[in-house]
Amino acid sequence: MGQGSGATAALARKGLLDRRKHTSNALIYLQQLPQYRGAALYCEQPAVTDGQLITASGTASFALVNASAATGR
């Protein structure tokens, strides 16, 4: 599953980023969500893959596509 920046907020609200490496537009963006507990796993990169989850910043659409293609998703 690949998710861009806006969708990372939805993943964070559901707790799906609490135990996986991930990225978004900025860490502070996710930290504004009371449900978010994954700051220790946040990576300052255009796209991050952790298992079957791929996250990307809003400006990293190309990186998200490349990460998806590299993992066969």
Buried (B, 14 or more C-beta within 10 A) or exposed (E): EBBBBEBBBEBBBEEBBBEBBBBBBBBEBBBEBEEBBBEEBBBEBBBBBBEEBBBBBBEBBEBBBBBBEEEEE
